[in-house]
Amino acid sequence: MLTEATVVILLFFVLIIAAVELLRCGYYSLTTQFVASAALREASVGPHVFSTAASPASLGGSQDAAEEIPPYESFLTEQIIQKSREFGVSLSGQHIQVRCVGLGECGDTAGRPGALVEVRVRFPVQALFVGDFELQSSAMMRNELWVF
């Protein structure tokens, strides 16, 4: 009876740890999805929101790399990083991809009126029983038809 109780107790603790790991991965997945859609929602209303460029340090890159990022993409990256930190998930600029999906309406930036924009966030996670894997969240939204 003592052997069976020991096995059951160990199995119970393993199941509790696995449940906590599953909850943690679910939290990361939901958080990255939420911050991507929230930042995209803010940026889609127009250039009065994203007219200021992000600082190179906040994007996790060098001065040269930050100068090449258009204001729209820079604003989205900065907002995603800032919002994710509020929820305890540390993202950097290398985890975030902003791209225009439509044909012919993008030009050199996704920050065009009426453009269909996709934001993809990849977050590496180390799980106890599974190992290393990458969570991927994406959000897609059409920019408002603002007038310059």
C-alpha positions in Angstrom: 0.0 0.0 0.0 2.9 2.4 0.7 4.4 1.7 -2.8 1.1 2.5 -4.5 0.6 5.7 -2.5 4.1 6.8 -3.4 3.5 6.2 -7.1 0.1 8.0 -7.0 1.6 11.0 -5.1 4.5 11.3 -7.6 2.1 11.0 -10.5 -0.1 13.6 -8.9 2.8 16.1 -8.6 3.9 15.5 -12.2 0.4 16.2 -13.4 0.3 19.4 -11.4 3.6 20.5 -12.8 2.4 19.7 -16.3 -0.8 21.6 -15.8 1.1 24.7 -14.6 3.4 24.5 -17.6 0.4 24.2 -19.9 -1.2 27.3 -18.3 2.1 29.2 -18.6 2.4 28.5 -22.3 -1.3 29.4 -22.8 -0.7 32.7 -21.0 2.2 33.5 -23.3 0.2 32.6 -26.4 -2.8 34.7 -25.4 -0.6 37.6 -24.3 1.4 37.8 -27.6 -1.9 37.5 -29.5 -3.5 40.3 -27.5 -0.5 42.7 -27.7 -0.2 42.2 -31.5 -3.9 43.0 -32.1 -4.0 45.9 -29.6 -0.9 47.6 -31.2 -2.2 47.0 -34.7 -5.6 48.5 -33.7 -3.8 51.6 -32.5 -1.7 52.0 -35.6 -4.5 51.4 -38.1 -6.3 54.7 -37.3 -3.7 56.9 -39.0 -0.4 58.7 -39.2 -1.2 61.1 -36.3 -0.7 58.1 -34.0 2.6 56.7 -35.5 4.2 59.9 -36.6 7.0 59.7 -34.0 9.7 57.0 -34.7 10.9 54.7 -31.9 14.3 54.9 -30.4 16.9 52.4 -31.4 17.3 51.1 -27.9 13.6 50.3 -27.5 13.6 48.2 -30.7 16.6 46.1 -29.5 18.7 47.1 -32.5 21.5 49.4 -33.6 21.2 53.0 -34.7 21.6 52.0 -38.4 18.9 49.4 -38.2 16.4 51.7 -36.5 16.9 54.4 -39.2 15.8 51.9 -41.9 12.5 51.0 -40.2 9.6 53.2 -41.4 7.6 55.0 -38.8 4.5 52.7 -39.0 6.5 49.5 -38.5 8.6 51.2 -35.8 5.5 52.3 -33.9 4.0 48.8 -34.1 7.2 47.2 -32.9 7.6 49.7 -30.0 4.0 49.3 -28.9 4.2 45.5 -28.9 7.4 45.5 -26.9 5.9 48.0 -24.4 2.5 46.2 -24.0 4.1 42.8 -23.6 6.3 44.1 -20.8 3.2 45.3 -19.0 2.0 41.6 -19.0 5.4 40.2 -17.9 6.4 38.8 -21.3 9.7 40.1 -22.6 9.8 40.5 -26.4 12.4 42.2 -28.6 12.3 43.6 -32.1 13.7 40.4 -33.6 10.5 38.5 -32.4 8.2 40.8 -34.4 7.5 40.9 -38.1 5.2 43.5 -39.7 4.3 43.1 -43.4 1.7 44.3 -45.9 -0.4 41.6 -47.4 -2.2 43.3 -50.3 -0.8 43.5 -53.8 0.1 46.9 -55.2 -1.2 48.9 -52.3 1.9 48.6 -50.0 4.8 50.5 -51.6 7.8 50.6 -49.3 5.8 50.5 -46.0 2.8 48.8 -44.5 1.7 52.2 -43.2 -0.4 53.1 -46.3 -4.1 54.0 -46.1 -6.3 51.0 -46.7 -3.4 48.5 -46.7 -4.0 45.1 -45.2 -1.3 44.6 -42.5 -0.2 41.4 -40.8 1.7 41.4 -37.5 3.4 38.2 -36.6 5.0 37.7 -33.1 7.2 34.7 -32.5 8.1 33.9 -28.9 10.5 31.2 -27.9 9.4 29.1 -24.9 11.2 26.5 -22.8 8.7 24.0 -21.4 9.7 21.5 -18.8 8.5 18.2 -20.4 8.4 19.3 -24.1 11.6 21.2 -24.5 12.2 24.3 -26.6 9.5 25.4 -29.0 8.2 28.7 -30.5 4.8 30.2 -30.0 3.5 32.1 -33.0 0.7 34.7 -32.8 -0.5 36.9 -35.6 -3.0 39.7 -36.1 -4.3 41.1 -39.3 -6.1 44.4 -39.9 -6.8 46.9 -42.7 -5.6 50.4 -42.1 -8.2 53.2 -42.1 -8.5 55.3 -45.2 -6.9 58.3 -43.7 -6.0 61.4 -45.7 -2.5 62.8 -45.6 
